[in-house]
Amino acid sequence: MLLMTVCSLSLQACQSLEPNYLPRLTFAIVQKRHQTRLIAADRNFDGKSGNIMPGTVVDTMICHPAEFDFYLCSHAGIH
């Protein structure tokens, strides 16, 4: 329901710019519902705070084997 509303409003906004403007839209649904603590296996790959480096992506070992999911560290951890 929400997706259809957002999609419709987005397309209306695009068409207000140019009547025939129909871009392809992509929506990403992002959640943070985990209590997983990621720790670098090699101390050369963690920051001075001991947290993993920003930009680290984990998509094997602890992720569901059949679903497209991953853990992404998008920013530096709290010191």
ROKOLRO-882999 format. One record per atom (N, C-alpha, C, O): atom name; residue number from 1; y, x, z. Coordinates in nm, 4 decimals, padded with zeros to 6 digits. Atoms other than C-alpha are relative to their C-alpha. Example, Ala and Ser with C-alpha at 12.3 -4.5 7.8 and 13.67 -1.06 7.14 Angstrom:
<pts>
<'N'; 1; <-00.1190; 00.0890; 00.0000>>
<'CA'; 1; <-00.4500; 01.2300; 00.7800>>
<'C'; 1; <00.1200; 00.0900; 00.0000>>
<'O'; 1; <00.1181; 00.1936; 00.0665>>
<'N'; 2; <-00.1190; -00.0820; -00.0060>>
<'CA'; 2; <-00.1060; 01.3670; 00.7140>>
<'C'; 2; <00.1090; -00.0770; 00.0730>>
<'O'; 2; <00.2198; -00.0261; 00.0899>>
</pts>
This chain:
<pts>
<'N'; 1; <-00.1183; 00.0824; 00.0000>>
<'CA'; 1; <00.0000; 00.0000; 00.0000>>
<'C'; 1; <00.1258; 00.0875; 00.0000>>
<'O'; 1; <00.2144; 00.0703; -00.0837>>
<'N'; 2; <-00.1151; -00.0893; -00.0076>>
<'CA'; 2; <00.2475; 00.2702; 00.1018>>
<'C'; 2; <00.0109; 00.0859; -00.1255>>
<'O'; 2; <00.1204; 00.1076; -00.1773>>
<'N'; 3; <-00.0002; -00.0837; 00.1196>>
<'CA'; 3; <00.1440; 00.4889; -00.1922>>
<'C'; 3; <00.0579; -00.0754; -00.1195>>
<'O'; 3; <00.1366; -00.0194; -00.1957>>
<'N'; 4; <-00.0506; 00.0791; 00.1129>>
<'CA'; 4; <00.2143; 00.2085; -00.4413>>
<'C'; 4; <00.1505; -00.0226; 00.0129>>
<'O'; 4; <00.2218; -00.0199; -00.0874>>
<'N'; 5; <-00.1433; 00.0195; -00.0219>>
<'CA'; 5; <00.5567; 00.1442; -00.2858>>
<'C'; 5; <00.0767; 00.1277; -00.0320>>
<'O'; 5; <00.1780; 00.1242; -00.1018>>
<'N'; 6; <-00.0663; -00.1284; 00.0253>>
<'CA'; 6; <00.6513; 00.5123; -00.2922>>
<'C'; 6; <-00.0034; 00.0329; -00.1484>>
<'O'; 6; <00.0964; 00.0785; -00.2041>>
<'N'; 7; <00.0137; -00.0273; 00.1432>>
<'CA'; 7; <00.5205; 00.5498; -00.6481>>
<'C'; 7; <00.0974; -00.0859; -00.0808>>
<'O'; 7; <00.1661; -00.0358; -00.1698>>
<'N'; 8; <-00.0891; 00.0917; 00.0709>>
<'CA'; 8; <00.7123; 00.2442; -00.7687>>
<'C'; 8; <00.1465; 00.0398; 00.0176>>
<'O'; 8; <00.2220; 00.0427; -00.0795>>
<'N'; 9; <-00.1387; -00.0402; -00.0257>>
<'CA'; 9; <01.0374; 00.3545; -00.6033>>
<'C'; 9; <00.0338; 00.1329; -00.0664>>
<'O'; 9; <00.1460; 00.1519; -00.1135>>
<'N'; 10; <-00.0224; -00.1294; 00.0655>>
<'CA'; 10; <00.9984; 00.7080; -00.7394>>
<'C'; 10; <00.0212; -00.0190; -00.1498>>
<'O'; 10; <00.1110; 00.0417; -00.2083>>
<'N'; 11; <-00.0154; 00.0259; 00.1434>>
<'CA'; 11; <00.9530; 00.5795; -01.0942>>
<'C'; 11; <00.1308; -00.0731; -00.0293>>
<'O'; 11; <00.1952; -00.0455; -00.1306>>
<'N'; 12; <-00.1287; 00.0683; 00.0179>>
<'CA'; 12; <01.2527; 00.3457; -01.0548>>
<'C'; 12; <00.1151; 00.0998; 00.0064>>
<'O'; 12; <00.2099; 00.0910; -00.0718>>
<'N'; 13; <-00.1045; -00.1016; -00.0124>>
<'CA'; 13; <01.4642; 00.6416; -00.9435>>
<'C'; 13; <00.0066; 00.0862; -00.1256>>
<'O'; 13; <00.1155; 00.1199; -00.1722>>
<'N'; 14; <00.0033; -00.0806; 00.1223>>
<'CA'; 14; <01.3514; 00.8443; -01.2463>>
<'C'; 14; <00.0579; -00.0774; -00.1177>>
<'O'; 14; <00.1325; -00.0219; -00.1983>>
<'N'; 15; <-00.0496; 00.0811; 00.1110>>
<'CA'; 15; <01.4249; 00.5586; -01.4850>>
<'C'; 15; <00.1489; -00.0290; 00.0133>>
<'O'; 15; <00.2142; -00.0597; -00.0865>>
<'N'; 16; <-00.1445; 00.0172; -00.0157>>
<'CA'; 16; <01.7735; 00.5214; -01.3355>>
<'C'; 16; <00.0747; 00.1200; -00.0581>>
<'O'; 16; <00.1922; 00.1091; -00.0933>>
<'N'; 17; <-00.0599; -00.1186; 00.0612>>
<'CA'; 17; <01.8406; 00.8733; -01.4646>>
<'C'; 17; <-00.0036; -00.0091; -00.1513>>
<'O'; 17; <00.0923; 00.0264; -00.2198>>
<'N'; 18; <00.0199; 00.0139; 00.1447>>
<'CA'; 18; <01.7045; 00.8022; -01.8116>>
<'C'; 18; <-00.1053; -00.1090; -00.0205>>
<'O'; 18; <-00.2140; -00.1002; 00.0366>>
<'N'; 19; <00.0895; 00.1165; 00.0109>>
<'CA'; 19; <01.5395; 00.4744; -01.9231>>
<'C'; 19; <-00.1456; 00.0319; -00.0357>>
<'O'; 19; <-00.2359; -00.0342; 00.0155>>
<'N'; 20; <00.1372; -00.0293; 00.0428>>
<'CA'; 20; <01.2319; 00.6321; -02.0855>>
<'C'; 20; <-00.0622; 00.1184; 00.0742>>
<'O'; 20; <-00.1646; 00.1720; 00.0317>>
<'N'; 21; <00.0494; -00.1147; -00.0755>>
<'CA'; 21; <01.1817; 00.9052; -01.8263>>
<'C'; 21; <-00.1142; -00.0451; 00.0907>>
<'O'; 21; <-00.0914; -00.1131; 00.1907>>
<'N'; 22; <00.1199; 00.0356; -00.0761>>
<'CA'; 22; <00.8254; 00.8625; -01.6945>>
<'C'; 22; <-00.0795; 00.1269; 00.0325>>
<'O'; 22; <-00.1789; 00.1562; -00.0339>>
<'N'; 23; <00.0710; -00.1239; -00.0329>>
<'CA'; 23; <00.7175; 01.1876; -01.5287>>
<'C'; 23; <-00.1354; -00.0289; 00.0646>>
<'O'; 23; <-00.1571; -00.1362; 00.1209>>
<'N'; 24; <00.1267; 00.0090; -00.0721>>
<'CA'; 24; <00.3661; 01.2456; -01.4009>>
<'C'; 24; <00.0282; 00.0362; 00.1449>>
<'O'; 24; <00.0935; 00.1369; 00.1725>>
<'N'; 25; <-00.0252; -00.0220; -00.1422>>
<'CA'; 25; <00.3716; 01.2238; -01.0229>>
<'C'; 25; <-00.1266; 00.0477; 00.0697>>
<'O'; 25; <-00.2373; 00.0049; 00.0371>>
<'N'; 26; <00.1092; -00.0461; -00.0850>>
<'CA'; 26; <00.1540; 01.4058; -00.7731>>
<'C'; 26; <00.0433; -00.0173; 00.1449>>
<'O'; 26; <00.1522; 00.0251; 00.1836>>
<'N'; 27; <-00.0278; 00.0175; -00.1420>>
<'CA'; 27; <00.1405; 01.3093; -00.4077>>
<'C'; 27; <-00.1037; 00.0770; 00.0797>>
<'O'; 27; <-00.2235; 00.0660; 00.0536>>
<'N'; 28; <00.0907; -00.0733; -00.0893>>
<'CA'; 28; <-00.0094; 01.5352; -00.1442>>
<'C'; 28; <00.0120; -00.0597; 00.1396>>
<'O'; 28; <00.1219; -00.0757; 00.1927>>
<'N'; 29; <00.0018; 00.0544; -00.1350>>
<'CA'; 29; <-00.1113; 01.3892; 00.1874>>
<'C'; 29; <-00.0448; 00.1124; 00.0927>>
<'O'; 29; <-00.1553; 00.1650; 00.0797>>
<'N'; 30; <00.0226; -00.1154; -00.0863>>
<'CA'; 30; <-00.0927; 01.6523; 00.4586>>
<'C'; 30; <-00.0146; -00.0482; 00.1439>>
<'O'; 30; <00.0616; -00.1327; 00.1908>>
<'N'; 31; <00.0224; 00.0362; -00.1396>>
<'CA'; 31; <-00.2280; 01.6227; 00.8104>>
<'C'; 31; <-00.0244; 00.1258; 00.0823>>
<'O'; 31; <-00.0747; 00.2261; 00.0318>>
<'N'; 32; <00.0380; -00.1046; -00.0948>>
<'CA'; 32; <-00.2549; 01.8462; 01.1114>>
<'C'; 32; <-00.0704; -00.0701; 00.1146>>
<'O'; 32; <-00.0083; -00.1123; 00.2121>>
<'N'; 33; <00.0805; 00.0660; -00.1026>>
<'CA'; 33; <-00.5345; 01.6990; 01.3146>>
<'C'; 33; <-00.1169; 00.0903; 00.0367>>
<'O'; 33; <-00.2331; 00.0554; 00.0159>>
<'N'; 34; <00.1070; -00.0901; -00.0412>>
<'CA'; 34; <-00.7267; 01.9926; 01.4458>>
<'C'; 34; <00.0470; 00.0830; 00.1185>>
<'O'; 34; <00.1666; 00.0976; 00.1435>>
<'N'; 35; <-00.0280; -00.0906; -00.1111>>
<'CA'; 35; <-00.7462; 02.2183; 01.7451>>
<'C'; 35; <-00.0649; 00.1352; -00.0293>>
<'O'; 35; <-00.1082; 00.2058; 00.0618>>
<'N'; 36; <00.0662; -00.1222; 00.0433>>
<'CA'; 36; <-00.8831; 02.5100; 01.5449>>
<'C'; 36; <00.0931; 00.1193; 00.0180>>
<'O'; 36; <00.2097; 00.1138; -00.0213>>
<'N'; 37; <-00.0768; -00.1237; -00.0173>>
<'CA'; 37; <-00.7628; 02.8574; 01.6376>>
<'C'; 37; <-00.0570; 00.1027; -00.0952>>
<'O'; 37; <-00.1742; 00.1389; -00.0849>>
<'N'; 38; <00.0441; -00.0995; 00.0975>>
<'CA'; 38; <-00.7825; 03.1070; 01.3524>>
<'C'; 38; <00.0396; 00.1387; 00.0493>>
<'O'; 38; <00.1538; 00.1618; 00.0892>>
<'N'; 39; <-00.0213; -00.1368; -00.0470>>
<'CA'; 39; <-00.8162; 03.4728; 01.4453>>
<'C'; 39; <-00.0450; 00.0951; -00.1101>>
<'O'; 39; <-00.1538; 00.0788; -00.1653>>
<'N'; 40; <00.0346; -00.0970; 00.1039>>
<'CA'; 40; <-00.8136; 03.7637; 01.1989>>
<'C'; 40; <-00.1195; 00.0837; 00.0443>>
<'O'; 40; <-00.1239; 00.1324; 00.1573>>
<'N'; 41; <00.1176; -00.0821; -00.0300>>
<'CA'; 41; <-01.1476; 03.9458; 01.1832>>
<'C'; 41; <00.0382; 00.1475; 00.0070>>
<'O'; 41; <-00.0239; 00.2247; 00.0802>>
<'N'; 42; <-00.0472; -00.1383; 00.0038>>
<'CA'; 42; <-00.9607; 04.2705; 01.1108>>
<'C'; 42; <00.1386; 00.0047; 00.0637>>
<'O'; 42; <00.2291; -00.0649; 00.0176>>
<'N'; 43; <-00.1285; -00.0069; -00.0708>>
<'CA'; 43; <-00.6753; 04.3604; 01.3475>>
<'C'; 43; <00.1149; 00.0455; -00.0896>>
<'O'; 43; <00.2312; 00.0274; -00.0533>>
<'N'; 44; <-00.1054; -00.0394; 00.0933>>
<'CA'; 44; <-00.4846; 04.5042; 01.0477>>
<'C'; 44; <00.0607; -00.1208; -00.0701>>
<'O'; 44; <00.1644; -00.1084; -00.1353>>
<'N'; 45; <-00.0471; 00.1192; 00.0691>>
<'CA'; 45; <-00.4396; 04.1473; 00.9208>>
<'C'; 45; <00.0578; -00.1044; 00.0950>>
<'O'; 45; <00.0714; -00.2208; 00.0575>>
<'N'; 46; <-00.0698; 00.0931; -00.0883>>
<'CA'; 46; <-00.2785; 03.9890; 01.2241>>
<'C'; 46; <00.1367; 00.0584; 00.0326>>
<'O'; 46; <00.1581; 00.1791; 00.0207>>
<'N'; 47; <-00.1348; -00.0443; -00.0316>>
<'CA'; 47; <00.0826; 04.0079; 01.3283>>
<'C'; 47; <00.0065; 00.0620; 00.1383>>
<'O'; 47; <-00.0939; 00.0689; 00.2092>>
<'N'; 48; <-00.0146; -00.0635; -00.1309>>
<'CA'; 48; <00.2213; 04.1780; 01.6348>>
<'C'; 48; <-00.0269; -00.0970; 00.1147>>
<'O'; 48; <-00.0553; -00.0550; 00.2269>>
<'N'; 49; <00.0275; 00.1007; -00.1030>>
<'CA'; 49; <00.1759; 03.8495; 01.8239>>
<'C'; 49; <-00.1487; -00.0297; 00.0129>>
<'O'; 49; <-00.1903; -00.0994; 00.1054>>
<'N'; 50; <00.1433; 00.0282; -00.0011>>
<'CA'; 50; <-00.1961; 03.8438; 01.7462>>
<'C'; 50; <-00.0385; -00.1202; -00.0838>>
<'O'; 50; <-00.1569; -00.1507; -00.0982>>
<'N'; 51; <00.0270; 00.1149; 00.0861>>
<'CA'; 51; <-00.1624; 03.5399; 01.5207>>
<'C'; 51; <-00.0314; 00.0461; -00.1415>>
<'O'; 51; <00.0048; 00.1570; -00.1808>>
<'N'; 52; <00.0255; -00.0328; 00.1403>>
<'CA'; 52; <-00.2871; 03.5331; 01.1622>>
<'C'; 52; <00.1319; 00.0011; -00.0761>>
<'O'; 52; <00.2302; -00.0593; -00.0331>>
<'N'; 53; <-00.1219; -00.0146; 00.0790>>
<'CA'; 53; <-00.0323; 03.6178; 00.8944>>
<'C'; 53; <00.0330; -00.1292; -00.0743>>
<'O'; 53; <-00.0581; -00.2008; -00.1160>>
<'N'; 54; <-00.0384; 00.1156; 00.0807>>
<'CA'; 54; <00.1685; 03.3417; 00.7219>>
<'C'; 54; <-00.0552; 00.0152; -00.1418>>
<'O'; 54; <-00.0549; 00.1247; -00.1981>>
<'N'; 55; <00.0589; -00.0025; 00.1331>>
<'CA'; 55; <00.0076; 03.2496; 00.3907>>
<'C'; 55; <-00.1516; 00.0105; 00.0025>>
<'O'; 55; <-00.2158; 00.0036; -00.1023>>
<'N'; 56; <00.1456; -00.0076; -00.0114>>
<'CA'; 56; <-00.3475; 03.2843; 00.5230>>
<'C'; 56; <-00.0615; -00.1359; -00.0321>>
<'O'; 56; <-00.0175; -00.2386; 00.0194>>
<'N'; 57; <00.0735; 00.1218; 00.0347>>
<'CA'; 57; <-00.5849; 03.0270; 00.3702>>
<'C'; 57; <-00.1471; 00.0225; 00.0324>>
<'O'; 57; <-00.2049; 00.1243; -00.0055>>
<'N'; 58; <00.1433; -00.0034; -00.0298>>
<'CA'; 58; <-00.9351; 02.9579; 00.5023>>
<'C'; 58; <-00.0617; -00.1210; -00.0688>>
<'O'; 58; <-00.0280; -00.2351; -00.0369>>
<'N'; 59; <00.0639; 00.1113; 00.0709>>
<'CA'; 59; <-01.1511; 02.7503; 00.2680>>
<'C'; 59; <-00.1519; 00.0143; -00.0051>>
<'O'; 59; <-00.2184; -00.0542; -00.0828>>
<'N'; 60; <00.1449; -00.0168; -00.0074>>
<'CA'; 60; <-01.5023; 02.8695; 00.3522>>
<'C'; 60; <-00.0422; 00.0082; 00.1465>>
<'O'; 60; <00.0420; 00.0154; 00.2360>>
<'N'; 61; <00.0631; -00.0169; -00.1309>>
<'CA'; 61; <-01.7342; 02.8935; 00.6522>>
<'C'; 61; <00.0245; -00.1165; 00.0966>>
<'O'; 61; <-00.0724; -00.1758; 00.1441>>
<'N'; 62; <-00.0266; 00.1045; -00.0988>>
<'CA'; 62; <-01.5596; 02.6377; 00.8782>>
<'C'; 62; <00.0430; -00.1319; -00.0633>>
<'O'; 62; <00.0705; -00.2285; 00.0078>>
<'N'; 63; <-00.0424; 00.1210; 00.0704>>
<'CA'; 63; <-01.4681; 02.3800; 00.6121>>
<'C'; 63; <-00.1209; -00.0803; -00.0460>>
<'O'; 63; <-00.2317; -00.0275; -00.0558>>
<'N'; 64; <00.1078; 00.0878; 00.0461>>
<'CA'; 64; <-01.6746; 02.0852; 00.4923>>
<'C'; 64; <-00.0488; 00.0482; -00.1364>>
<'O'; 64; <00.0334; 00.0742; -00.2242>>
<'N'; 65; <00.0516; -00.0559; 00.1252>>
<'CA'; 65; <-01.9056; 02.2020; 00.2103>>
<'C'; 65; <00.0199; -00.0890; -00.1227>>
<'O'; 65; <00.0229; -00.0380; -00.2347>>
<'N'; 66; <-00.0094; 00.0900; 00.1154>>
<'CA'; 66; <-01.8626; 01.8922; -00.0098>>
<'C'; 66; <00.1393; -00.0590; -00.0194>>
<'O'; 66; <00.1657; -00.1207; -00.1226>>
<'N'; 67; <-00.1346; 00.0553; 00.0109>>
<'CA'; 67; <-01.5011; 01.7951; 00.0546>>
<'C'; 67; <00.0996; 00.1121; -00.0261>>
<'O'; 67; <00.0787; 00.2262; 00.0150>>
<'N'; 68; <-00.1030; -00.0991; 00.0292>>
<'CA'; 68; <-01.1904; 01.9726; -00.0692>>
<'C'; 68; <00.0958; 00.0049; 00.1187>>
<'O'; 68; <00.1938; -00.0695; 00.1236>>
<'N'; 69; <-00.0902; -00.0179; -00.1126>>
<'CA'; 69; <-01.0331; 02.0819; 00.2558>>
<'C'; 69; <00.0149; 00.1485; 00.0298>>
<'O'; 69; <-00.0690; 00.2300; -00.0088>>
<'N'; 70; <-00.0279; -00.1396; -00.0311>>
<'CA'; 70; <-00.8838; 02.4030; 00.3849>>
<'C'; 70; <00.0992; 00.0053; 00.1150>>
<'O'; 70; <00.1631; -00.0945; 00.1484>>
<'N'; 71; <-00.0998; -00.0259; -00.1031>>
<'CA'; 71; <-00.6731; 02.5501; 00.6622>>
<'C'; 71; <00.1015; 00.0970; -00.0595>>
<'O'; 71; <00.0643; 00.1986; -00.1183>>
<'N'; 72; <-00.1075; -00.0827; 00.0533>>
<'CA'; 72; <-00.3360; 02.6980; 00.5650>>
<'C'; 72; <00.0977; 00.0312; 00.1122>>
<'O'; 72; <00.1461; -00.0590; 00.1805>>
<'N'; 73; <-00.1032; -00.0413; -00.0956>>
<'CA'; 73; <-00.1068; 02.8974; 00.7911>>
<'C'; 73; <00.1286; 00.0182; -00.0809>>
<'O'; 73; <00.1470; 00.1203; -00.1471>>
<'N'; 74; <-00.1176; -00.0006; 00.0864>>
<'CA'; 74; <00.2268; 02.8181; 00.6295>>
<'C'; 74; <00.1187; 00.0770; 00.0571>>
<'O'; 74; <00.2120; 00.1097; -00.0162>>
<'N'; 75; <-00.1134; -00.0695; -00.0610>>
<'CA'; 75; <00.4563; 02.9937; 00.8766>>
<'C'; 75; <-00.0481; 00.0840; 00.1183>>
<'O'; 75; <-00.1612; 00.0706; 00.1649>>
<'N'; 76; <00.0360; -00.0889; -00.1111>>
<'CA'; 76; <00.4604; 03.2520; 01.1521>>
<'C'; 76; <-00.0258; -00.0800; 00.1266>>
<'O'; 76; <00.0391; -00.1815; 00.1517>>
<'N'; 77; <00.0331; 00.0665; -00.1252>>
<'CA'; 77; <00.3070; 03.1521; 01.4825>>
<'C'; 77; <00.1044; 00.0246; 00.1069>>
<'O'; 77; <00.1890; 00.1132; 00.0948>>
<'N'; 78; <-00.0915; -00.0153; -00.1132>>
<'CA'; 78; <00.4953; 03.1127; 01.8061>>
<'C'; 78; <-00.0416; 00.1235; 00.0794>>
<'O'; 78; <-00.1602; 00.1452; 00.1040>>
<'N'; 79; <00.0299; -00.1246; -00.0730>>
<'CA'; 79; <00.5197; 03.4395; 01.9973>>
<'C'; 79; <-00.0292; -00.0285; 00.1444>>
<'O'; 79; <-00.0564; 00.0637; 00.2212>>
</pts>
